[in-house]
Amino acid sequence: MPLPFIGAKKKQQPAAPAMRVALPPDTLESESSSLRLHYQSMSSHGVRMPHVDNVPVLLPRFLEGFATQVELVEPLDETFQNAAPQLLRPQVALEWINAHHGRSQIARHALFILETLDGIDLAYETFALALLAGDLDAEGFPRFDAIVGGPISFWDEATGDLIVRIALCWGGEGTKGDTQRAAQRLLARLVANMLATQGATELGRVERPVAVIGEQRTSCPHCGFRQIDRRAHYCPKCGLRLAGN
């Protein structure tokens, strides 16, 4: 009679799958968080003005009677051509910080909103800005209901005229219903003040140029600005008529 193999183990049966506990969603307790940011900008049509050589002096004058401290932001050179306030893209965010870290809190607030909303392009536009309504917080930044802005200019490649528009922006952590109405009234007053300037000819929609990113760049012989497309007729920074165009 054959003997069973000593030490052999019986084949184990697979364990039965554990039963899943059903949790009704309406009975499950959880913790949630949210943050709502609301940014808004408003821009007028462009006012056409004759060619001038003192844009850094002209633009702040449009805010006389509206603000006492005006900051000027001129076009950025090729070093910061990719700068953008996008935190999820570290390289462009670092360029943006390096380009604007020396500016005031008010200027960084305005540029963050306008560049995020594609309301300004510092490849060719000049911006004179100030706090026009509202208050600052303890760190010197505009509150969510404060209105910041001013005139933005660029050169019309077809005529050589200076095109100036008014851009306002506001927002952050919070909303206030009458901020937009206050901005509309303020925009109307600023545009009327600009139209009263000597030399202003018309108010109408003017297509903003599209900045072309590429290697074919040249420098302005007058101000040294190094971010000029070779097809441009005027320097975006000083407005010099470029020879050969």
PEPE-V593888 format. One record per residue. N is the residue number from 1. RES is the residue in one letter. NEAR is the number of other C-alpha atoms within 10 Angstrom. D_FIRST is the distance of its C-alpha to the first C-alpha in Angstrom with 1 decimal. Layout:
n=N res=RES near=NEAR d_first=D_FIRST
n=N res=RES near=NEAR d_first=D_FIRST
//
This chain:
n=1 res=M near=3 d_first=0.0
n=2 res=P near=4 d_first=3.8
n=3 res=L near=5 d_first=6.5
n=4 res=P near=7 d_first=9.7
n=5 res=F near=7 d_first=12.7
n=6 res=I near=6 d_first=14.9
n=7 res=G near=6 d_first=18.3
n=8 res=A near=7 d_first=17.9
n=9 res=K near=7 d_first=20.6
n=10 res=K near=6 d_first=20.8
n=11 res=K near=6 d_first=23.2
n=12 res=Q near=6 d_first=26.6
n=13 res=Q near=6 d_first=28.6
n=14 res=P near=6 d_first=32.2
n=15 res=A near=6 d_first=34.8
n=16 res=A near=6 d_first=37.2
n=17 res=P near=6 d_first=40.6
n=18 res=A near=6 d_first=43.2
n=19 res=M near=6 d_first=45.8
n=20 res=R near=6 d_first=49.2
n=21 res=V near=6 d_first=52.0
n=22 res=A near=6 d_first=55.0
n=23 res=L near=8 d_first=58.3
n=24 res=P near=7 d_first=61.4
n=25 res=P near=7 d_first=64.0
n=26 res=D near=6 d_first=66.8
n=27 res=T near=7 d_first=65.0
n=28 res=L near=7 d_first=64.0
n=29 res=E near=6 d_first=66.2
n=30 res=S near=5 d_first=67.2
n=31 res=E near=4 d_first=70.0
n=32 res=S near=4 d_first=72.1
n=33 res=S near=4 d_first=75.0
n=34 res=S near=5 d_first=77.6
n=35 res=L near=7 d_first=80.8
n=36 res=R near=8 d_first=83.4
n=37 res=L near=11 d_first=86.0
n=38 res=H near=13 d_first=88.9
n=39 res=Y near=17 d_first=91.3
n=40 res=Q near=17 d_first=94.3
n=41 res=S near=20 d_first=97.1
n=42 res=M near=16 d_first=100.3
n=43 res=S near=18 d_first=102.6
n=44 res=S near=19 d_first=106.0
n=45 res=H near=17 d_first=107.2
n=46 res=G near=23 d_first=108.9
n=47 res=V near=23 d_first=112.6
n=48 res=R near=24 d_first=114.2
n=49 res=M near=20 d_first=116.5
n=50 res=P near=13 d_first=118.5
n=51 res=H near=17 d_first=117.2
n=52 res=V near=13 d_first=117.6
n=53 res=D near=10 d_first=116.9
n=54 res=N near=10 d_first=116.1
n=55 res=V near=20 d_first=113.0
n=56 res=P near=17 d_first=111.7
n=57 res=V near=11 d_first=115.0
n=58 res=L near=13 d_first=115.3
n=59 res=L near=22 d_first=112.0
n=60 res=P near=21 d_first=112.3
n=61 res=R near=17 d_first=115.7
n=62 res=F near=21 d_first=114.1
n=63 res=L near=22 d_first=112.6
n=64 res=E near=13 d_first=115.9
n=65 res=G near=9 d_first=116.4
n=66 res=F near=17 d_first=112.7
n=67 res=A near=15 d_first=111.2
n=68 res=T near=11 d_first=112.5
n=69 res=Q near=12 d_first=109.6
n=70 res=V near=20 d_first=108.6
n=71 res=E near=17 d_first=106.0
n=72 res=L near=18 d_first=106.1
n=73 res=V near=18 d_first=102.9
n=74 res=E near=20 d_first=103.7
n=75 res=P near=20 d_first=101.5
n=76 res=L near=22 d_first=98.6
n=77 res=D near=18 d_first=98.6
n=78 res=E near=16 d_first=95.8
n=79 res=T near=12 d_first=94.0
n=80 res=F near=19 d_first=92.8
n=81 res=Q near=19 d_first=92.6
n=82 res=N near=14 d_first=89.0
n=83 res=A near=21 d_first=89.6
n=84 res=A near=21 d_first=88.3
n=85 res=P near=20 d_first=87.4
n=86 res=Q near=15 d_first=83.7
n=87 res=L near=11 d_first=81.4
n=88 res=L near=8 d_first=78.2
n=89 res=R near=10 d_first=79.7
n=90 res=P near=12 d_first=80.2
n=91 res=Q near=13 d_first=82.3
n=92 res=V near=18 d_first=84.9
n=93 res=A near=17 d_first=84.9
n=94 res=L near=17 d_first=85.6
n=95 res=E near=18 d_first=88.5
n=96 res=W near=22 d_first=89.9
n=97 res=I near=16 d_first=89.8
n=98 res=N near=13 d_first=91.5
n=99 res=A near=17 d_first=94.1
n=100 res=H near=17 d_first=95.0
n=101 res=H near=12 d_first=94.0
n=102 res=G near=10 d_first=97.7
n=103 res=R near=14 d_first=98.9
n=104 res=S near=12 d_first=99.6
n=105 res=Q near=16 d_first=97.1
n=106 res=I near=19 d_first=99.2
n=107 res=A near=25 d_first=99.1
n=108 res=R near=18 d_first=95.3
n=109 res=H near=19 d_first=94.8
n=110 res=A near=26 d_first=97.0
n=111 res=L near=27 d_first=95.6
n=112 res=F near=19 d_first=92.0
n=113 res=I near=23 d_first=92.8
n=114 res=L near=23 d_first=95.0
n=115 res=E near=16 d_first=92.7
n=116 res=T near=15 d_first=89.6
n=117 res=L near=13 d_first=91.5
n=118 res=D near=11 d_first=93.0
n=119 res=G near=17 d_first=96.5
n=120 res=I near=20 d_first=97.7
n=121 res=D near=20 d_first=97.1
n=122 res=L near=21 d_first=98.2
n=123 res=A near=24 d_first=98.2
n=124 res=Y near=22 d_first=101.8
n=125 res=E near=21 d_first=102.8
n=126 res=T near=26 d_first=104.8
n=127 res=F near=29 d_first=104.3
n=128 res=A near=26 d_first=106.6
n=129 res=L near=27 d_first=104.8
n=130 res=A near=24 d_first=105.5
n=131 res=L near=24 d_first=104.4
n=132 res=L near=20 d_first=106.5
n=133 res=A near=19 d_first=105.4
n=134 res=G near=14 d_first=103.1
n=135 res=D near=15 d_first=101.9
n=136 res=L near=16 d_first=99.7
n=137 res=D near=9 d_first=96.8
n=138 res=A near=8 d_first=96.6
n=139 res=E near=7 d_first=95.4
n=140 res=G near=11 d_first=98.2
n=141 res=F near=18 d_first=96.2
n=142 res=P near=24 d_first=97.6
n=143 res=R near=18 d_first=96.2
n=144 res=F near=22 d_first=94.4
n=145 res=D near=22 d_first=97.6
n=146 res=A near=20 d_first=99.9
n=147 res=I near=26 d_first=101.5
n=148 res=V near=25 d_first=101.7
n=149 res=G near=29 d_first=103.2
n=150 res=G near=30 d_first=106.3
n=151 res=P near=28 d_first=107.7
n=152 res=I near=24 d_first=105.5
n=153 res=S near=24 d_first=107.3
n=154 res=F near=29 d_first=106.7
n=155 res=W near=27 d_first=108.9
n=156 res=D near=20 d_first=109.3
n=157 res=E near=18 d_first=108.7
n=158 res=A near=9 d_first=110.9
n=159 res=T near=11 d_first=114.1
n=160 res=G near=19 d_first=113.7
n=161 res=D near=18 d_first=114.3
n=162 res=L near=20 d_first=112.5
n=163 res=I near=25 d_first=110.3
n=164 res=V near=27 d_first=109.7
n=165 res=R near=23 d_first=107.6
n=166 res=I near=24 d_first=106.6
n=167 res=A near=25 d_first=103.0
n=168 res=L near=27 d_first=101.8
n=169 res=C near=26 d_first=98.3
n=170 res=W near=27 d_first=96.7
n=171 res=G near=23 d_first=93.3
n=172 res=G near=17 d_first=90.3
n=173 res=E near=12 d_first=88.4
n=174 res=G near=13 d_first=90.3
n=175 res=T near=15 d_first=92.5
n=176 res=K near=10 d_first=96.1
n=177 res=G near=8 d_first=97.6
n=178 res=D near=10 d_first=101.1
n=179 res=T near=18 d_first=100.4
n=180 res=Q near=18 d_first=100.5
n=181 res=R near=10 d_first=103.8
n=182 res=A near=12 d_first=105.3
n=183 res=A near=23 d_first=104.1
n=184 res=Q near=16 d_first=105.8
n=185 res=R near=10 d_first=109.1
n=186 res=L near=17 d_first=108.8
n=187 res=L near=20 d_first=108.0
n=188 res=A near=13 d_first=111.1
n=189 res=R near=13 d_first=113.4
n=190 res=L near=23 d_first=112.1
n=191 res=V near=20 d_first=112.5
n=192 res=A near=11 d_first=116.0
n=193 res=N near=15 d_first=116.8
n=194 res=M near=21 d_first=115.6
n=195 res=L near=18 d_first=117.6
n=196 res=A near=12 d_first=120.7
n=197 res=T near=12 d_first=120.3
n=198 res=Q near=9 d_first=123.0
n=199 res=G near=13 d_first=121.7
n=200 res=A near=16 d_first=118.9
n=201 res=T near=13 d_first=119.3
n=202 res=E near=13 d_first=116.6
n=203 res=L near=17 d_first=113.4
n=204 res=G near=13 d_first=110.8
n=205 res=R near=12 d_first=107.2
n=206 res=V near=14 d_first=106.8
n=207 res=E near=9 d_first=103.6
n=208 res=R near=16 d_first=102.0
n=209 res=P near=14 d_first=101.2
n=210 res=V near=9 d_first=97.7
n=211 res=A near=14 d_first=96.8
n=212 res=V near=12 d_first=95.3
n=213 res=I near=13 d_first=92.7
n=214 res=G near=9 d_first=92.9
n=215 res=E near=10 d_first=94.1
n=216 res=Q near=11 d_first=97.6
n=217 res=R near=15 d_first=99.4
n=218 res=T near=16 d_first=102.9
n=219 res=S near=16 d_first=104.9
n=220 res=C near=19 d_first=108.0
n=221 res=P near=12 d_first=111.0
n=222 res=H near=13 d_first=112.6
n=223 res=C near=12 d_first=109.9
n=224 res=G near=14 d_first=107.1
n=225 res=F near=18 d_first=104.5
n=226 res=R near=17 d_first=101.7
n=227 res=Q near=27 d_first=99.9
n=228 res=I near=25 d_first=102.2
n=229 res=D near=19 d_first=101.0
n=230 res=R near=13 d_first=103.0
n=231 res=R near=13 d_first=104.0
n=232 res=A near=15 d_first=105.6
n=233 res=H near=21 d_first=109.3
n=234 res=Y near=24 d_first=109.6
n=235 res=C near=26 d_first=108.0
n=236 res=P near=26 d_first=105.8
n=237 res=K near=28 d_first=106.9
n=238 res=C near=22 d_first=110.6
n=239 res=G near=24 d_first=111.5
n=240 res=L near=19 d_first=113.1
n=241 res=R near=15 d_first=113.9
n=242 res=L near=17 d_first=111.8
n=243 res=A near=8 d_first=113.8
n=244 res=G near=5 d_first=112.8
n=245 res=N near=9 d_first=111.4
//
